[in-house]
Structures are given as C-alpha cells and as structure tokens.
Amino acid sequence: MAKCDEGYLCQVCGEAVESLEESELYLRYVVGWVDPELLHTSPDRHLKCNPTLAQFILDSRFPAIECEGPFAKQELDSAEVDRRQTVLTRGWRRLLEIKGSGIPLTEYPLEEVRAKWASGD
C-alpha cells in the first residue's frame, strides 16, 4: 500500500487498514472513483466499516455485508445495483491479484480505468 506500505487508520473504527483487500480507499482507486493525485491524502476505511459500498462485492472469498436503510441495495434501482456489483466485485478481485505482486501503484486500477486516465477523459 502507499504511505510506505504502512496502511491507513480506518476513519470509522480507528484500527489500521492493514491489507489491500480490506481497503475501501484502494477499492475505489482501482475502480476509478479516486483520482490518483488524491490517493495519498484521502482517508481510508475497512470495507466492513462501509456497508454502503461493501454490500456490492459478490465473491465467496468476501464475507457478505448487509446494509440497512435507504442505501441498502434492495432499495436501489436494479440496473444500478447490477452495475455496482459488477464493477466493485471486479475491483475487489483486482485487489487480490495485485496484493504482493510488486506492480507499480499506477497499474493497480482496472485496465479500462487506466485507459480512460491515459486518454485524459
């Protein structure tokens, strides 16, 4: 992870976010929701501490997270739920792929995100 691979403190629970696959910040970066220039200054949270986002990760290796209230996926448009489930599950799987790989931070994002950023869009 950036910040000298020390991890960040979770903005919700205050504990260290010790690995990529539990980092909400790096998931958002990988899927293109965090600008690379803002990565080192943005707060982080454990995915489990942000059920609004984590509820969309669908993988047997990730514990199912329930979100209640108006932001629960059951309350959202089904097309938007499908879109978020697809991108966030792919992003989380990408975190698993890059963990310990030694690839540069600039290559963490999904291929289409890197292409979009390279084109200046």
Secondary structure as UniProt FT lines:
FT   HELIX           2..5
FT   STRAND          8..10
FT   TURN            11..13
FT   STRAND          16..17
FT   HELIX           20..22
FT   HELIX           24..30
FT   TURN            31..32
FT   HELIX           36..41
FT   HELIX           47..49
FT   HELIX           51..54
FT   TURN            55..56
FT   TURN            60..61
FT   TURN            70..71
FT   HELIX           73..75
FT   HELIX           78..98
FT   TURN            99..101
FT   HELIX           105..107
FT   HELIX           111..119
//
